[in-house]
Amino acid sequence: MTVVKNICCIGAGYVGGPTCAVIAYKCPDIKVTIVDINPTRIAAWNSDNLPIYEPGLDEIVFQCRGKNLFFTTDVDATIQEADLIFVSVNTPTKKSGIGAGMAADLAFVESATRRIAEVSKSSKIVVEKSTVPCRTAQSMRTILDANSTPEIHFDILSNPEFLAEGTAITDLLNPDRVLIGALQTPEGLKAQEALVNVYTHWVPRDRVITTNLWSSELSKLAANAMLAQRISSINALSAICEATGADVDEVAYACGRDSRLGPKFLKASVGFGGSCFQKDILNLVYLSQQLNLPEVADYWKQVVIMNEYQKKRFVRKIISTLFNTITHKKIAVLGFAFKKDTGDTRESAAITLIKDFIQENAKVAIYDPKVCPEQIFMDLSEPGVVDNRKELEKQIQICASAYEAAEGADAVVIVTEWDEFRDDQIDYTKIYDSMHKPAFLFDGRLLVNPTKLREIGFKVSVIGKNELAGTA
């Protein structure tokens, strides 16, 4: 049986960093090295200020770093030393060419695979960790097989991550399941069992699911598509709730008590974001189109369309409530990350909302406890537009607190569900007193008690709830 003693992870991002830090933490007998060609990122991993905010991550990294967890830019040496290599590089949606806007760009996956093939001096288990379209492993295998020799053999596995940002460390320490796909050959099954033995250092064996390679790849896309579908479903119902006087929280609770449905991912919001949901659904749309299944493609694409509709609907509600214009008005946006407990802004609803506010010539004050100003400007900048930063600075104010953002504002908009924005955590009377009157508050995350805020004096609008519902 193959015993893994040395693990290399190519890619020090949101998946590779936390995943391999936890492996090092739970497997003190295994040396884990995370490698990345970005020296700034590696320097941050080796510092006291990690490049990723994730609750519990600091403690694990600081405990293991320098013992059996290492961060380096020396790609070749790390590959040569490893028994098992996780490929955890970025797979963004293609911006141009065939499949633009839907298909995954696999350039980084191919580059990493070729590097492994070129520099390896011994047999390796190569693990596809990035979220990829179904049958990507076939391309990787073709590259690796072309470079195999009687002395050097490559086995390929699929081990998709099912992490939720903000709870990634908890998810890794106590996962619902670990999925490992392999080619159904003696060599493939042997490699699969080697990775199973890594995870069973702390994960019960009955939670480690072994499948064929293609089932593993598709399961990741399918899981994210189904979760996003639930969000878009409850968001579609939130529009009906606002129009009829139904309460979306009550509807979600009633549906969630059905054991066939369950309560998770039935929280209405201004829209889902993050690095996975939209990208994975669009991958599924593209795969369906390539398989000549247009109706299937249309079905899954509607989930993304509904998500965009929800964001635009929220913007329209804000503008219409503020007397059909927000020109020169100050809008305080609380939250910029796509969800709480992370600094990740990829596909954040805040980006769409703020760009629309800017188009309407509003002044926007932004506060997020974990997103740095540079990231905010980067996300709001239009690529290739000269002096775009200077223009943005005329309309955008990045603040150090919610109180600063709300001072002199016409409206407060809650976009990220940070706990500190709850009405039992923040002094909304102080915020109200500092705002122009009438003072409007728009809750895009079902975070506050609207009755309590109306008693203060706010004009409150909550997604999925009708202000007049209590009078029916």
Secondary structure in CASP SS format (residue, H / E / C, confidence):
PFRMAT SS
TARGET T0000
AUTHOR 0000-0000-0000
METHOD secondary structure of the structure
MODEL  1
M C 1.00
T C 1.00
V C 1.00
V C 1.00
K C 1.00
N E 1.00
I E 1.00
C E 1.00
C E 1.00
I E 1.00
G C 1.00
A C 1.00
G C 1.00
Y C 1.00
V C 1.00
G H 1.00
G H 1.00
P H 1.00
T H 1.00
C H 1.00
A H 1.00
V H 1.00
I H 1.00
A H 1.00
Y H 1.00
K H 1.00
C C 1.00
P C 1.00
D C 1.00
I C 1.00
K E 1.00
V E 1.00
T E 1.00
I E 1.00
V E 1.00
D C 1.00
I C 1.00
N C 1.00
P H 1.00
T H 1.00
R H 1.00
I H 1.00
A H 1.00
A H 1.00
W H 1.00
N C 1.00
S C 1.00
D C 1.00
N C 1.00
L C 1.00
P C 1.00
I C 1.00
Y C 1.00
E C 1.00
P C 1.00
G C 1.00
L H 1.00
D H 1.00
E H 1.00
I H 1.00
V H 1.00
F H 1.00
Q H 1.00
C H 1.00
R E 1.00
G C 1.00
K C 1.00
N C 1.00
L E 1.00
F E 1.00
F E 1.00
T E 1.00
T C 1.00
D C 1.00
V H 1.00
D H 1.00
A H 1.00
T H 1.00
I H 1.00
Q H 1.00
E H 1.00
A C 1.00
D C 1.00
L E 1.00
I E 1.00
F E 1.00
V E 1.00
S C 1.00
V C 1.00
N C 1.00
T C 1.00
P C 1.00
T E 1.00
K C 1.00
K C 1.00
S C 1.00
G C 1.00
I C 1.00
G C 1.00
A C 1.00
G C 1.00
M C 1.00
A C 1.00
A E 1.00
D C 1.00
L C 1.00
A H 1.00
F H 1.00
V H 1.00
E H 1.00
S H 1.00
A H 1.00
T H 1.00
R H 1.00
R H 1.00
I H 1.00
A H 1.00
E H 1.00
V H 1.00
S C 1.00
K C 1.00
S C 1.00
S C 1.00
K E 1.00
I E 1.00
V E 1.00
V E 1.00
E E 1.00
K C 1.00
S C 1.00
T C 1.00
V C 1.00
P C 1.00
C C 1.00
R C 1.00
T H 1.00
A H 1.00
Q H 1.00
S H 1.00
M H 1.00
R H 1.00
T H 1.00
I H 1.00
L H 1.00
D H 1.00
A H 1.00
N C 1.00
S C 1.00
T C 1.00
P C 1.00
E C 1.00
I C 1.00
H C 1.00
F E 1.00
D E 1.00
I E 1.00
L E 1.00
S E 1.00
N C 1.00
P C 1.00
E C 1.00
F C 1.00
L C 1.00
A C 1.00
E C 1.00
G C 1.00
T C 1.00
A H 1.00
I H 1.00
T H 1.00
D H 1.00
L H 1.00
L H 1.00
N C 1.00
P C 1.00
D C 1.00
R C 1.00
V E 1.00
L E 1.00
I E 1.00
G E 1.00
A E 1.00
L C 1.00
Q C 1.00
T C 1.00
P H 1.00
E H 1.00
G H 1.00
L H 1.00
K H 1.00
A H 1.00
Q H 1.00
E H 1.00
A H 1.00
L H 1.00
V H 1.00
N H 1.00
V H 1.00
Y H 1.00
T C 1.00
H C 1.00
W C 1.00
V C 1.00
P C 1.00
R H 1.00
D H 1.00
R H 1.00
V E 1.00
I E 1.00
T E 1.00
T E 1.00
N E 1.00
L H 1.00
W H 1.00
S H 1.00
S H 1.00
E H 1.00
L H 1.00
S H 1.00
K H 1.00
L H 1.00
A H 1.00
A H 1.00
N H 1.00
A H 1.00
M H 1.00
L H 1.00
A H 1.00
Q H 1.00
R H 1.00
I H 1.00
S H 1.00
S H 1.00
I H 1.00
N H 1.00
A H 1.00
L H 1.00
S H 1.00
A H 1.00
I H 1.00
C H 1.00
E H 1.00
A H 1.00
T H 1.00
G C 1.00
A C 1.00
D C 1.00
V H 1.00
D H 1.00
E H 1.00
V H 1.00
A H 1.00
Y H 1.00
A H 1.00
C H 1.00
G H 1.00
R C 1.00
D C 1.00
S C 1.00
R C 1.00
L C 1.00
G C 1.00
P C 1.00
K C 1.00
F C 1.00
L C 1.00
K C 1.00
A C 1.00
S C 1.00
V C 1.00
G C 1.00
F C 1.00
G C 1.00
G C 1.00
S C 1.00
C C 1.00
F H 1.00
Q H 1.00
K H 1.00
D H 1.00
I H 1.00
L H 1.00
N H 1.00
L H 1.00
V H 1.00
Y H 1.00
L H 1.00
S H 1.00
Q H 1.00
Q H 1.00
L C 1.00
N C 1.00
L C 1.00
P H 1.00
E H 1.00
V H 1.00
A H 1.00
D H 1.00
Y H 1.00
W H 1.00
K H 1.00
Q H 1.00
V H 1.00
V H 1.00
I H 1.00
M H 1.00
N H 1.00
E H 1.00
Y H 1.00
Q H 1.00
K H 1.00
K H 1.00
R H 1.00
F H 1.00
V H 1.00
R H 1.00
K H 1.00
I H 1.00
I H 1.00
S H 1.00
T H 1.00
L C 1.00
F C 1.00
N C 1.00
T C 1.00
I C 1.00
T C 1.00
H C 1.00
K C 1.00
K E 1.00
I E 1.00
A E 1.00
V E 1.00
L E 1.00
G C 1.00
F C 1.00
A C 1.00
F C 1.00
K C 1.00
K C 1.00
D C 1.00
T C 1.00
G C 1.00
D C 1.00
T C 1.00
R C 1.00
E C 1.00
S C 1.00
A H 1.00
A H 1.00
I H 1.00
T H 1.00
L H 1.00
I H 1.00
K H 1.00
D H 1.00
F H 1.00
I H 1.00
Q H 1.00
E C 1.00
N C 1.00
A C 1.00
K E 1.00
V E 1.00
A E 1.00
I E 1.00
Y E 1.00
D C 1.00
P C 1.00
K C 1.00
V C 1.00
C C 1.00
P H 1.00
E H 1.00
Q H 1.00
I H 1.00
F H 1.00
M H 1.00
D H 1.00
L H 1.00
S C 1.00
E C 1.00
P C 1.00
G C 1.00
V C 1.00
V C 1.00
D C 1.00
N H 1.00
R H 1.00
K H 1.00
E H 1.00
L H 1.00
E H 1.00
K H 1.00
Q H 1.00
I E 1.00
Q E 1.00
I E 1.00
C C 1.00
A C 1.00
S C 1.00
A H 1.00
Y H 1.00
E H 1.00
A H 1.00
A H 1.00
E C 1.00
G C 1.00
A C 1.00
D C 1.00
A E 1.00
V E 1.00
V E 1.00
I E 1.00
V C 1.00
T C 1.00
E C 1.00
W C 1.00
D H 1.00
E H 1.00
F H 1.00
R C 1.00
D C 1.00
D C 1.00
Q C 1.00
I C 1.00
D C 1.00
Y H 1.00
T H 1.00
K H 1.00
I H 1.00
Y H 1.00
D H 1.00
S H 1.00
M C 1.00
H C 1.00
K C 1.00
P C 1.00
A C 1.00
F E 1.00
L E 1.00
F E 1.00
D E 1.00
G C 1.00
R C 1.00
L C 1.00
L C 1.00
V C 1.00
N C 1.00
P H 1.00
T H 1.00
K H 1.00
L H 1.00
R H 1.00
E H 1.00
I H 1.00
G C 1.00
F C 1.00
K E 1.00
V E 1.00
S E 1.00
V E 1.00
I C 1.00
G C 1.00
K C 1.00
N C 1.00
E C 1.00
L C 1.00
A H 1.00
G H 1.00
T H 1.00
A C 1.00
END
